[in-house]
Every structure is written in C-alpha cells, then in structure tokens.
C-alpha cells in the first residue's frame, strides 16, 4: 500500500507546478507559482557562484598559480588597495568564466555581475580581457594595443588600472593571498539584491 505521506507530497509537488505546455497559454496563477520558485532559487545564487569559483581550484592552465588563486589574489590586491566591496567582488569574479567561456571569459563574468554592479564596474569586467592582452598578445602574434580602441572613454583608465595593479601581477605563488572565505560575505552582500534586472520586481 502506498505511503499516505509520500502520496500527499507527490500531490503537493504536482500542485506546485505551472499547468501550461506553451508559454502563451500561461495564467497569472501559473506565473505566481513560477515567481515563488524563482525567488527561492535566486536567493541562493551566491551559493552557486561560490561553488563555481571552487571549480577553478587546481586548474593552472600553464600559469604559475591556479585560476582560483589568481582570482583570490586579484581580489586581495584590490581590497588591500582600498577598493570598495563591489569592486573587490568584480575582481574576485573577473575570471569565473574560464571554465565555460574559453574564448570569451570576460563576457561570462560580466553576465553574472551585470544585475548587481555599477555600469563602470561592469564595463571594466567586460573589457578586461582586451586590456590584459597588452601584456601578452604580442607573444602570440596578436595586437597588444587593442585596448587603444577605448582610449578617451570612461572605461579606459579604470580598466587599465585594474589590469596593471591587480590582475596582471596576481600570479605570485608567494603572495599572501586571502582565502575565499574572507570574500564570501562581500559576495553575498553585493549579490543580495539586484540593482538592474528585468526580473527585479519579482525579487522585491
């Protein structure tokens, strides 16, 4: 005989799902159910970001330190230089796209950060790949001065400083790098509530 509690849970689960098979047939009740689930799911976004950061641990890709250490070291340098929490979180996540965006990793980081950060910090993260190319593109037969296309734009000096002071030197195995646990509260505060999102009203 079927357990009554199991049966009730199955019914509850079925009731907690929208009924449409095509979005154009969705009702207000359907979207109330989905919105409730969205709020719960989005609330633990920082957990998923933290888990994805940990995927960088041990992945060196030929660099002197692994990708997580590089990310932590970039954030550590920015923090010790007095940058605010939002900037430091951008530094922490700037290379989080390395695992899935091998050819466009800055775009991945920018997409994750976009709802939570200023336009200035977003542009810095989004364009840092072009700016960091100044340090190595010429070794690969590429144009190291691609960053010059942004000369005169507000993002230029900000992104140049980010790469020069925090990103480029963050490959030192002997540097006193702060652990991920130090930055976790910052990440959670920055990602606690979106500033810019087409879904913002759903989370309020």
C-alpha positions as CSV (number, residue, x, y, z in Angstrom):
1,X,0.0,0.0,0.0
2,X,1.3,3.5,-0.9
3,X,2.5,5.6,2.0
4,X,0.0,8.4,2.6
5,X,2.7,10.9,3.3
6,X,4.5,10.1,0.1
7,X,1.2,10.4,-1.8
8,X,0.5,13.8,-0.2
9,X,4.0,15.0,-1.1
10,X,3.6,13.9,-4.7
11,X,0.3,15.8,-4.9
12,X,1.8,18.9,-3.4
13,X,4.7,18.7,-5.8
14,X,2.3,18.4,-8.7
15,X,0.3,21.3,-7.5
16,X,3.4,23.5,-7.2
17,X,4.0,23.4,-11.0
18,X,2.5,25.5,-13.8
19,X,0.0,23.8,-16.0
20,X,0.8,25.2,-19.4
21,X,2.7,23.4,-22.2
22,X,3.2,26.5,-24.2
23,X,4.2,29.9,-22.6
24,X,1.4,31.7,-24.4
25,X,-1.1,29.7,-22.5
26,X,0.3,30.6,-19.1
27,X,-2.1,32.1,-16.5
28,X,-1.5,34.5,-13.6
29,X,-1.7,31.5,-11.3
30,X,0.9,29.7,-13.2
31,X,3.3,32.7,-13.1
32,X,2.6,33.1,-9.4
33,X,3.9,29.6,-8.8
34,X,6.9,30.2,-11.0
35,X,7.7,33.6,-9.4
36,X,7.6,31.9,-5.9
37,X,10.1,29.3,-7.1
38,X,12.2,32.0,-8.8
39,X,12.6,34.0,-5.6
40,X,13.8,30.9,-3.7
41,X,16.1,29.9,-6.5
42,X,17.6,33.3,-7.0
43,X,18.2,33.7,-3.2
44,X,20.8,31.0,-3.3
45,X,22.6,32.4,-6.4
46,X,25.7,33.3,-4.2
47,X,25.9,29.6,-3.2
48,X,26.1,28.6,-6.9
49,X,28.6,31.3,-7.7
50,X,30.8,30.1,-4.7
51,X,30.6,26.5,-6.0
52,X,31.6,27.6,-9.5
53,X,34.5,29.6,-8.1
54,X,35.8,26.4,-6.4
55,X,35.9,24.7,-9.8
56,X,38.9,27.0,-10.5
57,X,40.8,25.4,-7.7
58,X,43.8,23.3,-9.0
59,X,43.2,24.4,-12.6
60,X,46.5,26.1,-13.6
61,X,46.3,26.1,-17.4
62,X,50.0,26.5,-17.5
63,X,50.1,29.6,-15.3
64,X,52.3,29.9,-12.2
65,X,49.2,29.6,-9.9
66,X,45.8,28.0,-10.4
67,X,42.8,30.1,-11.5
68,X,41.2,30.3,-8.1
69,X,44.4,31.6,-6.5
70,X,44.7,34.1,-9.3
71,X,41.1,35.3,-8.7
72,X,41.7,35.5,-4.9
73,X,45.0,37.3,-5.4
74,X,43.4,39.8,-7.7
75,X,40.7,40.5,-5.2
76,X,43.2,40.6,-2.3
77,X,45.3,43.2,-4.1
78,X,42.2,45.3,-4.8
79,X,41.0,45.0,-1.2
80,X,44.3,46.0,0.3
81,X,44.5,49.0,-2.0
82,X,41.3,50.3,-0.5
83,X,38.8,49.4,-3.3
84,X,35.1,49.1,-2.2
85,X,33.3,45.8,-1.8
86,X,31.6,45.9,-5.2
87,X,34.9,46.5,-7.0
88,X,36.6,43.7,-4.9
89,X,33.8,41.2,-5.9
90,X,34.3,42.2,-9.5
91,X,38.0,41.4,-9.0
92,X,37.1,38.1,-7.4
93,X,34.8,37.0,-10.3
94,X,36.6,38.5,-13.2
95,X,37.8,35.1,-14.5
96,X,34.9,32.9,-13.3
97,X,34.0,32.4,-17.0
98,X,37.3,30.5,-17.7
99,X,35.6,27.1,-17.3
100,X,32.9,27.7,-19.9
101,X,34.0,30.7,-21.9
102,X,37.4,29.7,-23.1
103,X,37.2,32.3,-25.9
104,X,35.1,34.9,-24.2
105,X,35.6,34.5,-20.4
106,X,35.0,38.3,-19.6
107,X,31.5,38.1,-21.1
108,X,30.6,35.3,-18.7
109,X,31.8,37.2,-15.6
110,X,30.0,40.4,-16.9
111,X,26.8,38.5,-17.4
112,X,26.8,37.2,-13.8
113,X,27.7,40.6,-12.3
114,X,25.5,42.8,-14.5
115,X,22.4,42.9,-12.3
116,X,24.5,43.7,-9.2
117,X,27.2,46.3,-10.1
118,X,27.6,49.8,-11.5
119,X,28.0,50.4,-15.2
120,X,31.6,51.4,-14.6
121,X,32.5,48.2,-12.9
122,X,30.6,46.2,-15.4
123,X,32.5,47.7,-18.3
124,X,35.7,47.1,-16.5
125,X,35.0,43.4,-16.1
126,X,33.6,43.1,-19.6
127,X,36.6,44.7,-21.3
128,X,39.4,43.5,-19.1
129,X,40.3,40.7,-21.5
130,X,41.3,43.2,-24.2
131,X,43.3,45.3,-21.7
132,X,45.2,42.4,-20.2
133,X,46.1,41.4,-23.7
134,X,48.6,44.3,-23.6
135,X,50.9,42.0,-21.6
136,X,50.9,39.0,-23.8
137,X,49.1,39.4,-27.2
138,X,52.4,40.3,-29.0
139,X,53.9,37.0,-27.9
140,X,51.1,35.3,-29.7
141,X,51.2,37.3,-32.9
142,X,48.3,39.5,-31.9
143,X,48.0,43.2,-31.5
144,X,48.8,44.1,-27.9
145,X,47.3,47.6,-28.4
146,X,43.8,46.6,-29.0
147,X,42.9,48.4,-25.8
148,X,43.6,51.7,-27.6
149,X,40.2,51.5,-29.3
150,X,38.7,52.5,-25.9
151,X,41.1,55.5,-25.4
152,X,39.2,58.6,-24.2
153,X,36.2,56.5,-23.0
154,X,35.5,56.4,-19.2
155,X,36.2,52.7,-19.0
156,X,39.8,53.1,-20.3
157,X,41.6,54.4,-17.2
158,X,39.6,52.2,-14.9
159,X,40.2,49.0,-16.8
160,X,43.9,49.9,-17.4
161,X,44.4,50.4,-13.7
162,X,42.5,47.1,-12.8
163,X,44.8,45.1,-15.1
164,X,48.0,46.9,-14.2
165,X,47.6,47.0,-10.4
166,X,45.5,43.9,-9.6
167,X,45.1,41.4,-12.5
168,X,48.5,41.3,-14.2
169,X,50.6,40.9,-11.0
170,X,48.2,38.3,-9.5
171,X,50.3,35.2,-10.4
172,X,52.7,35.2,-7.5
173,X,52.8,31.8,-5.6
174,X,54.5,33.5,-2.7
175,X,52.0,36.3,-2.2
176,X,49.9,36.4,1.0
177,X,46.6,35.7,-0.7
178,X,43.4,35.9,1.4
179,X,41.2,32.8,1.3
180,X,37.8,32.5,-0.4
181,X,36.1,32.6,3.0
182,X,37.3,36.1,3.5
183,X,35.5,37.3,0.4
184,X,32.3,35.3,0.8
185,X,30.5,37.8,3.0
186,X,31.3,40.6,0.5
187,X,30.0,38.5,-2.4
188,X,26.8,37.7,-0.6
189,X,26.2,41.4,0.3
190,X,26.8,42.5,-3.3
191,X,24.6,39.8,-4.7
192,X,21.9,40.2,-2.1
193,X,19.6,42.3,-4.3
194,X,19.8,43.2,-8.0
195,X,20.2,46.9,-9.0
196,X,19.4,46.2,-12.6
197,X,17.3,43.3,-13.8
198,X,14.2,42.8,-16.0
199,X,13.1,40.5,-13.2
200,X,13.8,42.9,-10.4
201,X,10.1,43.3,-9.2
202,X,9.9,39.6,-8.7
203,X,12.6,39.6,-6.1
204,X,11.3,42.6,-4.2
